[in-house]
């Protein structure tokens, strides 16, 4: 997204979904300023807490959707992440925070198995925030524009320019090295490339447009 100058186009969308701790401040020209919904992994909640002024005060109109395993998100047993979110809500009463239910988490696992033929847990896979965001977007939106997501085959092309895994993190592992490392990990990896192959199939059935880069054949 760096250098894309797509910020104005993104802000013109009716609903803008962002993921985890990806900021807009300092990157407005490329990614815009509007944040309707922010989908956040339980592992990224502490990263939001480091910058509460930005995420919870300035962005109080944003709806937060948090996902995570039952042991972290349980209301009955008061999982660690759920307890943290309760404290955030107490500090910022106007904040809109929702968590994915145990049933919805199971549904996302089931979708992964139906699409890949592999049981997520047995295959040692962790679903990405992008997976949950895409499923949520398909529930909410008639048309979906995806900015800054590469296709499943992109990282196997030759002579690609190295770009950071996150546009807001410099001097970190580049995107394709991260994707390939996770895809090959025997356990505990996000299957980013597999997920993008699934997204490509969904795009043939649903109104999903991938831009910067655009996906050929979708």
C-alpha positions as protocol buffer text, in pm:
chain_id: "A"
residue {
  index: 1
  type: UNK
  ca { x: 0 y: 0 z: 0 }
}
residue {
  index: 2
  type: UNK
  ca { x: 296 y: 232 z: 48 }
}
residue {
  index: 3
  type: UNK
  ca { x: 299 y: 482 z: -236 }
}
residue {
  index: 4
  type: UNK
  ca { x: -39 y: 369 z: -369 }
}
residue {
  index: 5
  type: UNK
  ca { x: -214 y: 701 z: -300 }
}
residue {
  index: 6
  type: UNK
  ca { x: -542 y: 510 z: -261 }
}
residue {
  index: 7
  type: UNK
  ca { x: -644 y: 682 z: 61 }
}
residue {
  index: 8
  type: UNK
  ca { x: -918 y: 897 z: -92 }
}
residue {
  index: 9
  type: UNK
  ca { x: -1062 y: 602 z: -282 }
}
residue {
  index: 10
  type: UNK
  ca { x: -1068 y: 389 z: 34 }
}
residue {
  index: 11
  type: UNK
  ca { x: -1236 y: 666 z: 235 }
}
residue {
  index: 12
  type: UNK
  ca { x: -1514 y: 688 z: -25 }
}
residue {
  index: 13
  type: UNK
  ca { x: -1622 y: 332 z: 51 }
}
residue {
  index: 14
  type: UNK
  ca { x: -1943 y: 297 z: 252 }
}
residue {
  index: 15
  type: UNK
  ca { x: -1779 y: 68 z: 506 }
}
residue {
  index: 16
  type: UNK
  ca { x: -1404 y: 29 z: 567 }
}
residue {
  index: 17
  type: UNK
  ca { x: -1274 y: -278 z: 751 }
}
residue {
  index: 18
  type: UNK
  ca { x: -922 y: -272 z: 891 }
}
residue {
  index: 19
  type: UNK
  ca { x: -724 y: -541 z: 1069 }
}
residue {
  index: 20
  type: UNK
  ca { x: -539 y: -560 z: 1398 }
}
residue {
  index: 21
  type: UNK
  ca { x: -321 y: -261 z: 1485 }
}
residue {
  index: 22
  type: UNK
  ca { x: -278 y: -127 z: 1129 }
}
residue {
  index: 23
  type: UNK
  ca { x: -277 y: 253 z: 1172 }
}
residue {
  index: 24
  type: UNK
  ca { x: -397 y: 528 z: 943 }
}
residue {
  index: 25
  type: UNK
  ca { x: -209 y: 814 z: 1113 }
}
residue {
  index: 26
  type: UNK
  ca { x: 95 y: 898 z: 905 }
}
residue {
  index: 27
  type: UNK
  ca { x: -27 y: 686 z: 613 }
}
residue {
  index: 28
  type: UNK
  ca { x: -347 y: 873 z: 522 }
}
residue {
  index: 29
  type: UNK
  ca { x: -250 y: 935 z: 160 }
}
residue {
  index: 30
  type: UNK
  ca { x: -207 y: 563 z: 96 }
}
residue {
  index: 31
  type: UNK
  ca { x: -463 y: 395 z: 324 }
}
residue {
  index: 32
  type: UNK
  ca { x: -715 y: 668 z: 411 }
}
residue {
  index: 33
  type: UNK
  ca { x: -852 y: 766 z: 751 }
}
residue {
  index: 34
  type: UNK
  ca { x: -1192 y: 597 z: 773 }
}
residue {
  index: 35
  type: UNK
  ca { x: -1226 y: 292 z: 1001 }
}
residue {
  index: 36
  type: UNK
  ca { x: -1580 y: 156 z: 1025 }
}
residue {
  index: 37
  type: UNK
  ca { x: -1489 y: -185 z: 1164 }
}
residue {
  index: 38
  type: UNK
  ca { x: -1159 y: -312 z: 1299 }
}
residue {
  index: 39
  type: UNK
  ca { x: -1119 y: -690 z: 1322 }
}
residue {
  index: 40
  type: UNK
  ca { x: -859 y: -777 z: 1585 }
}
residue {
  index: 41
  type: UNK
  ca { x: -685 y: -1097 z: 1690 }
}
residue {
  index: 42
  type: UNK
  ca { x: -664 y: -1172 z: 2062 }
}
residue {
  index: 43
  type: UNK
  ca { x: -285 y: -1154 z: 2019 }
}
residue {
  index: 44
  type: UNK
  ca { x: -310 y: -797 z: 1887 }
}
residue {
  index: 45
  type: UNK
  ca { x: -521 y: -659 z: 2172 }
}
residue {
  index: 46
  type: UNK
  ca { x: -208 y: -574 z: 2377 }
}
residue {
  index: 47
  type: UNK
  ca { x: -74 y: -381 z: 2075 }
}
residue {
  index: 48
  type: UNK
  ca { x: -387 y: -167 z: 2072 }
}
residue {
  index: 49
  type: UNK
  ca { x: -350 y: -105 z: 2443 }
}
residue {
  index: 50
  type: UNK
  ca { x: -7 y: 48 z: 2383 }
}
residue {
  index: 51
  type: UNK
  ca { x: -173 y: 330 z: 2190 }
}
residue {
  index: 52
  type: UNK
  ca { x: -508 y: 374 z: 2361 }
}
residue {
  index: 53
  type: UNK
  ca { x: -529 y: 743 z: 2276 }
}
residue {
  index: 54
  type: UNK
  ca { x: -523 y: 663 z: 1905 }
}
residue {
  index: 55
  type: UNK
  ca { x: -739 y: 352 z: 1897 }
}
residue {
  index: 56
  type: UNK
  ca { x: -990 y: 409 z: 2176 }
}
residue {
  index: 57
  type: UNK
  ca { x: -1019 y: 787 z: 2207 }
}
residue {
  index: 58
  type: UNK
  ca { x: -971 y: 922 z: 1856 }
}
residue {
  index: 59
  type: UNK
  ca { x: -1135 y: 621 z: 1689 }
}
residue {
  index: 60
  type: UNK
  ca { x: -1428 y: 581 z: 1926 }
}
residue {
  index: 61
  type: UNK
  ca { x: -1674 y: 558 z: 1634 }
}
residue {
  index: 62
  type: UNK
  ca { x: -1503 y: 242 z: 1512 }
}
residue {
  index: 63
  type: UNK
  ca { x: -1668 y: -93 z: 1587 }
}
residue {
  index: 64
  type: UNK
  ca { x: -1416 y: -345 z: 1722 }
}
residue {
  index: 65
  type: UNK
  ca { x: -1464 y: -717 z: 1651 }
}
residue {
  index: 66
  type: UNK
  ca { x: -1225 y: -939 z: 1850 }
}
residue {
  index: 67
  type: UNK
  ca { x: -1158 y: -1305 z: 1777 }
}
residue {
  index: 68
  type: UNK
  ca { x: -966 y: -1566 z: 1972 }
}
residue {
  index: 69
  type: UNK
  ca { x: -975 y: -1916 z: 2125 }
}
residue {
  index: 70
  type: UNK
  ca { x: -1230 y: -2003 z: 2390 }
}
residue {
  index: 71
  type: UNK
  ca { x: -975 y: -2016 z: 2672 }
}
residue {
  index: 72
  type: UNK
  ca { x: -886 y: -1653 z: 2602 }
}
residue {
  index: 73
  type: UNK
  ca { x: -1234 y: -1525 z: 2514 }
}
residue {
  index: 74
  type: UNK
  ca { x: -1461 y: -1716 z: 2752 }
}
residue {
  index: 75
  type: UNK
  ca { x: -1722 y: -1505 z: 2930 }
}
residue {
  index: 76
  type: UNK
  ca { x: -1812 y: -1778 z: 3178 }
}
residue {
  index: 77
  type: UNK
  ca { x: -1455 y: -1851 z: 3286 }
}
residue {
  index: 78
  type: UNK
  ca { x: -1351 y: -1491 z: 3214 }
}
residue {
  index: 79
  type: UNK
  ca { x: -1061 y: -1557 z: 2980 }
}
residue {
  index: 80
  type: UNK
  ca { x: -764 y: -1321 z: 2991 }
}
residue {
  index: 81
  type: UNK
  ca { x: -849 y: -1138 z: 2668 }
}
residue {
  index: 82
  type: UNK
  ca { x: -1215 y: -1106 z: 2761 }
}
residue {
  index: 83
  type: UNK
  ca { x: -1122 y: -962 z: 3101 }
}
residue {
  index: 84
  type: UNK
  ca { x: -891 y: -713 z: 2930 }
}
residue {
  index: 85
  type: UNK
  ca { x: -1173 y: -607 z: 2698 }
}
residue {
  index: 86
  type: UNK
  ca { x: -1402 y: -557 z: 2998 }
}
residue {
  index: 87
  type: UNK
  ca { x: -1145 y: -320 z: 3146 }
}
residue {
  index: 88
  type: UNK
  ca { x: -1116 y: -133 z: 2817 }
}
residue {
  index: 89
  type: UNK
  ca { x: -1493 y: -97 z: 2802 }
}
residue {
  index: 90
  type: UNK
  ca { x: -1500 y: 39 z: 3157 }
}
residue {
  index: 91
  type: UNK
  ca { x: -1235 y: 296 z: 3067 }
}
residue {
  index: 92
  type: UNK
  ca { x: -1408 y: 391 z: 2738 }
}
residue {
  index: 93
  type: UNK
  ca { x: -1783 y: 336 z: 2787 }
}
residue {
  index: 94
  type: UNK
  ca { x: -1876 y: 464 z: 2441 }
}
residue {
  index: 95
  type: UNK
  ca { x: -1654 y: 211 z: 2270 }
}
residue {
  index: 96
  type: UNK
  ca { x: -1831 y: -58 z: 2066 }
}
residue {
  index: 97
  type: UNK
  ca { x: -1663 y: -394 z: 2121 }
}
residue {
  index: 98
  type: UNK
  ca { x: -1791 y: -731 z: 2003 }
}
residue {
  index: 99
  type: UNK
  ca { x: -1634 y: -1076 z: 2030 }
}
residue {
  index: 100
  type: UNK
  ca { x: -1682 y: -1374 z: 1803 }
}
residue {
  index: 101
  type: UNK
  ca { x: -1887 y: -1642 z: 1975 }
}
residue {
  index: 102
  type: UNK
  ca { x: -1762 y: -1996 z: 2023 }
}
residue {
  index: 103
  type: UNK
  ca { x: -2011 y: -2101 z: 1757 }
}
residue {
  index: 104
  type: UNK
  ca { x: -1876 y: -1849 z: 1506 }
}
residue {
  index: 105
  type: UNK
  ca { x: -1519 y: -1957 z: 1574 }
}
residue {
  index: 106
  type: UNK
  ca { x: -1622 y: -2318 z: 1508 }
}
residue {
  index: 107
  type: UNK
  ca { x: -1799 y: -2207 z: 1189 }
}
residue {
  index: 108
  type: UNK
  ca { x: -1478 y: -2045 z: 1060 }
}
residue {
  index: 109
  type: UNK
  ca { x: -1290 y: -2369 z: 1129 }
}
residue {
  index: 110
  type: UNK
  ca { x: -1559 y: -2563 z: 945 }
}
residue {
  index: 111
  type: UNK
  ca { x: -1536 y: -2332 z: 644 }
}
residue {
  index: 112
  type: UNK
  ca { x: -1158 y: -2389 z: 635 }
}
residue {
  index: 113
  type: UNK
  ca { x: -1206 y: -2767 z: 638 }
}
residue {
  index: 114
  type: UNK
  ca { x: -1478 y: -2757 z: 372 }
}
residue {
  index: 115
  type: UNK
  ca { x: -1263 y: -2542 z: 144 }
}
residue {
  index: 116
  type: UNK
  ca { x: -927 y: -2717 z: 194 }
}
residue {
  index: 117
  type: UNK
  ca { x: -1022 y: -3071 z: 294 }
}
residue {
  index: 118
  type: UNK
  ca { x: -801 y: -3033 z: 602 }
}
residue {
  index: 119
  type: UNK
  ca { x: -892 y: -3013 z: 967 }
}
residue {
  index: 120
  type: UNK
  ca { x: -743 y: -2687 z: 1091 }
}
residue {
  index: 121
  type: UNK
  ca { x: -619 y: -2821 z: 1425 }
}
residue {
  index: 122
  type: UNK
  ca { x: -490 y: -3155 z: 1294 }
}
residue {
  index: 123
  type: UNK
  ca { x: -303 y: -2978 z: 1016 }
}
residue {
  index: 124
  type: UNK
  ca { x: -137 y: -2745 z: 1266 }
}
residue {
  index: 125
  type: UNK
  ca { x: -288 y: -2433 z: 1111 }
}
residue {
  index: 126
  type: UNK
  ca { x: -384 y: -2100 z: 1264 }
}
residue {
  index: 127
  type: UNK
  ca { x: -645 y: -1897 z: 1081 }
}
residue {
  index: 128
  type: UNK
  ca { x: -540 y: -1541 z: 1006 }
}
residue {
  index: 129
  type: UNK
  ca { x: -725 y: -1222 z: 1090 }
}
residue {
  index: 130
  type: UNK
  ca { x: -769 y: -1184 z: 714 }
}
residue {
  index: 131
  type: UNK
  ca { x: -972 y: -1508 z: 713 }
}
residue {
  index: 132
  type: UNK
  ca { x: -1210 y: -1386 z: 980 }
}
residue {
  index: 133
  type: UNK
  ca { x: -1234 y: -1043 z: 816 }
}
residue {
  index: 134
  type: UNK
  ca { x: -1323 y: -1188 z: 477 }
}
residue {
  index: 135
  type: UNK
  ca { x: -1594 y: -1410 z: 625 }
}
residue {
  index: 136
  type: UNK
  ca { x: -1735 y: -1112 z: 817 }
}
residue {
  index: 137
  type: UNK
  ca { x: -1723 y: -896 z: 504 }
}
residue {
  index: 138
  type: UNK
  ca { x: -1919 y: -1158 z: 308 }
}
residue {
  index: 139
  type: UNK
  ca { x: -2183 y: -1156 z: 582 }
}
residue {
  index: 140
  type: UNK
  ca { x: -2211 y: -775 z: 576 }
}
residue {
  index: 141
  type: UNK
  ca { x: -2139 y: -654 z: 223 }
}
residue {
  index: 142
  type: UNK
  ca { x: -2296 y: -693 z: -120 }
}
residue {
  index: 143
  type: UNK
  ca { x: -1969 y: -593 z: -286 }
}
residue {
  index: 144
  type: UNK
  ca { x: -1619 y: -618 z: -140 }
}
residue {
  index: 145
  type: UNK
  ca { x: -1309 y: -427 z: -250 }
}
residue {
  index: 146
  type: UNK
  ca { x: -985 y: -568 z: -108 }
}
residue {
  index: 147
  type: UNK
  ca { x: -687 y: -332 z: -109 }
}
residue {
  index: 148
  type: UNK
  ca { x: -325 y: -442 z: -77 }
}
residue {
  index: 149
  type: UNK
  ca { x: -367 y: -823 z: -70 }
}
residue {
  index: 150
  type: UNK
  ca { x: -156 y: -1037 z: -300 }
}
residue {
  index: 151
  type: UNK
  ca { x: -288 y: -1350 z: -472 }
}
residue {
  index: 152
  type: UNK
  ca { x: -197 y: -1710 z: -386 }
}
residue {
  index: 153
  type: UNK
  ca { x: 57 y: -1735 z: -668 }
}
residue {
  index: 154
  type: UNK
  ca { x: 215 y: -1393 z: -627 }
}
residue {
  index: 155
  type: UNK
  ca { x: 504 y: -1497 z: -403 }
}
residue {
  index: 156
  type: UNK
  ca { x: 614 y: -1768 z: -647 }
}
residue {
  index: 157
  type: UNK
  ca { x: 676 y: -1514 z: -923 }
}
residue {
  index: 158
  type: UNK
  ca { x: 1036 y: -1416 z: -998 }
}
residue {
  index: 159
  type: UNK
  ca { x: 1209 y: -1082 z: -944 }
}
residue {
  index: 160
  type: UNK
  ca { x: 943 y: -944 z: -714 }
}
residue {
  index: 161
  type: UNK
  ca { x: 1025 y: -626 z: -522 }
}
residue {
  index: 162
  type: UNK
  ca { x: 1060 y: -683 z: -148 }
}
residue {
  index: 163
  type: UNK
  ca { x: 786 y: -512 z: 48 }
}
residue {
  index: 164
  type: UNK
  ca { x: 730 y: -516 z: 427 }
}
residue {
  index: 165
  type: UNK
  ca { x: 484 y: -766 z: 569 }
}
residue {
  index: 166
  type: UNK
  ca { x: 308 y: -471 z: 734 }
}
residue {
  index: 167
  type: UNK
  ca { x: 313 y: -132 z: 561 }
}
residue {
  index: 168
  type: UNK
  ca { x: 368 y: 36 z: 899 }
}
residue {
  index: 169
  type: UNK
  ca { x: 665 y: -176 z: 1007 }
}
residue {
  index: 170
  type: UNK
  ca { x: 1001 y: -107 z: 849 }
}
residue {
  index: 171
  type: UNK
  ca { x: 1307 y: -331 z: 862 }
}
residue {
  index: 172
  type: UNK
  ca { x: 1097 y: -639 z: 934 }
}
residue {
  index: 173
  type: UNK
  ca { x: 1067 y: -962 z: 735 }
}
residue {
  index: 174
  type: UNK
  ca { x: 925 y: -896 z: 390 }
}
residue {
  index: 175
  type: UNK
  ca { x: 579 y: -1012 z: 295 }
}
residue {
  index: 176
  type: UNK
  ca { x: 660 y: -1307 z: 70 }
}
residue {
  index: 177
  type: UNK
  ca { x: 925 y: -1448 z: 304 }
}
residue {
  index: 178
  type: UNK
  ca { x: 666 y: -1438 z: 582 }
}
residue {
  index: 179
  type: UNK
  ca { x: 396 y: -1603 z: 371 }
}
residue {
  index: 180
  type: UNK
  ca { x: 624 y: -1882 z: 247 }
}
residue {
  index: 181
  type: UNK
  ca { x: 767 y: -1949 z: 593 }
}
residue {
  index: 182
  type: UNK
  ca { x: 420 y: -1985 z: 743 }
}
residue {
  index: 183
  type: UNK
  ca { x: 288 y: -2197 z: 457 }
}
residue {
  index: 184
  type: UNK
  ca { x: 576 y: -2444 z: 499 }
}
residue {
  index: 185
  type: UNK
  ca { x: 566 y: -2459 z: 880 }
}
residue {
  index: 186
  type: UNK
  ca { x: 464 y: -2809 z: 996 }
}
residue {
  index: 187
  type: UNK
  ca { x: 266 y: -2667 z: 1287 }
}
residue {
  index: 188
  type: UNK
  ca { x: 155 y: -2331 z: 1423 }
}
residue {
  index: 189
  type: UNK
  ca { x: 159 y: -2147 z: 1091 }
}
residue {
  index: 190
  type: UNK
  ca { x: -91 y: -1918 z: 925 }
}
residue {
  index: 191
  type: UNK
  ca { x: -172 y: -2067 z: 585 }
}
residue {
  index: 192
  type: UNK
  ca { x: -174 y: -1729 z: 412 }
}
residue {
  index: 193
  type: UNK
  ca { x: -124 y: -1870 z: 62 }
}
residue {
  index: 194
  type: UNK
  ca { x: -388 y: -2141 z: 108 }
}
residue {
  index: 195
  type: UNK
  ca { x: -633 y: -1881 z: 239 }
}
residue {
  index: 196
  type: UNK
  ca { x: -574 y: -1659 z: -63 }
}
residue {
  index: 197
  type: UNK
  ca { x: -643 y: -1951 z: -297 }
}
residue {
  index: 198
  type: UNK
  ca { x: -976 y: -1992 z: -118 }
}
residue {
  index: 199
  type: UNK
  ca { x: -1047 y: -1618 z: -149 }
}
residue {
  index: 200
  type: UNK
  ca { x: -985 y: -1648 z: -523 }
}
residue {
  index: 201
  type: UNK
  ca { x: -1251 y: -1919 z: -549 }
}
residue {
  index: 202
  type: UNK
  ca { x: -1493 y: -1709 z: -344 }
}
residue {
  index: 203
  type: UNK
  ca { x: -1436 y: -1414 z: -576 }
}
residue {
  index: 204
  type: UNK
  ca { x: -1568 y: -1620 z: -867 }
}
residue {
  index: 205
  type: UNK
  ca { x: -1898 y: -1669 z: -682 }
}
residue {
  index: 206
  type: UNK
  ca { x: -1922 y: -1340 z: -496 }
}
residue {
  index: 207
  type: UNK
  ca { x: -1870 y: -975 z: -591 }
}
residue {
  index: 208
  type: UNK
  ca { x: -1512 y: -944 z: -462 }
}
residue {
  index: 209
  type: UNK
  ca { x: -1256 y: -719 z: -633 }
}
residue {
  index: 210
  type: UNK
  ca { x: -885 y: -727 z: -547 }
}
residue {
  index: 211
  type: UNK
  ca { x: -684 y: -417 z: -620 }
}
residue {
  index: 212
  type: UNK
  ca { x: -322 y: -306 z: -576 }
}
residue {
  index: 213
  type: UNK
  ca { x: -232 y: -560 z: -685 }
}
residue {
  index: 214
  type: UNK
  ca { x: -523 y: -678 z: -894 }
}
residue {
  index: 215
  type: UNK
  ca { x: -570 y: -1053 z: -925 }
}
residue {
  index: 216
  type: UNK
  ca { x: -554 y: -1197 z: -1273 }
}
residue {
  index: 217
  type: UNK
  ca { x: -822 y: -1452 z: -1357 }
}
residue {
  index: 218
  type: UNK
  ca { x: -1061 y: -1343 z: -1081 }
}
